[in-house]
Amino acid sequence: MNTKKLSGVQIGILILGAATGLIHLVLLSLLMGKLDVLFTLNGLGYLAFLAAYFLPLPIVKDQPRLVKWAFILFTLVTIIAWVFMGEKSLPAAALGYITKLIEIGLIACLWVDRH
């Protein structure tokens, strides 16, 4: 069995990516009391990018740089979409601001990771 030890930055990517994915996929739907298609798709997108980034999936295993930059771009698009469409008045938007901080941290970790 081939086990590769994750760096601190990669652990950060896992934690931050899972956090924002689960916030979009589960927490926002619970808070809104309904399933929102865009939040659900966004959350699934984060989890899919985590899988593509860390698992040896045949379709992407030979393209780690492409996955890395696509993950960064996906996260940037999420932030930009929130800027134009998201709730920004406190206290209702507190989770949005927290999520954007998580996503900025995720981009920073992806940027410095040598994956």
N, C-alpha and C positions, 0 to 999 in steps of 0.2 A: 504494500500500500504506500502510495506516494503522498506524504503529508508535508505541506509547505506552511511554515510559520508566517502568520500575518504580522505586518509592521503596525506600529501605533497609528500611523496615518490610515492604513487600511481598516483597522478596527474602527477608527473614526468614521470612515466612509460607510461601513456597515451600520453603525449605530445611527448616524445622521440620516442616511438613506432610508433605513427601516422606520425611523421616527416620522419623517415627513410622509413616507408612503402610507403608514398606518393612520396618521392624522387625516390624510385625505380620504383614505379608503373607509375608515371606521368612525373615527371620532367626529368628524364633521357631519356625517350622516346621522349619527346619534344625536348631536346637538340640534340639527335642523329637524329631526323627527321624520325624515324621509330620505330615500336613496337619491342622491344627486348624480346624474350620469357623468358630468365633467369631473367632479371630485373623485368618483369611483374609477374612471379611466386614468386620471392622473395618479392616483394611488397605485393602481395596477402597473402603470408605466414605471414608477419608481422601483417597485419590486422586480419587474422584468429587467430593468437596467442593472440592479444589484446582481441578479442571477447571471446576466450576460457578462458582468464585470468579474465575478469571482468563480463561476462554475465553468468547467471545460466543455461548454456546449459546442457541438460540432459546427454549427452555423457561424459562430463568432470567435472561436478559440484562436484562429490565426489572424485576427484583426483587433488586438487589444487597444491600439491607439484610436481606431475608429470608434470603438465602444466608449472609450474614455471621453472623446470630444463630443460624441452624440449625447452622452449622459450630462456633460456640462451644458450643452445647448438646450437639452430638455429642461434642465433646472432653471436656466436663464429665461426660457420662454414661460415657465410657470411663474416666475417672479414678475416678469413684464405683464403677463395676463392679470395678475393680482393688482398691479399698479393701476391698470385701466378698468378692471371689472370688480375688484374686491371691496369689501366693506372696510372703511378706514376710521370710523368714529369709535372712540373708546366708550365703554368697555367691550362693546360687541366685537370689535376687531382685534382684541388682545391676542387671540389664538393665531390670527393671520400674521401679526407682527412677529410673534414667536416663531411661527413656521418659516417666515422669510429669513430670520436670523439663522435657523437651522439650515436652510437651503444655501445661504451665503457661506456658512461653515462647510457644507458639503462641497460646494464649488472650490473652496480653498483647499480642502483635502484632496480632491480629484486633481487639481492643478499641480500640487507638489508631489503626488504619488508617482513613483517610477514604475508603475504596473505595465 
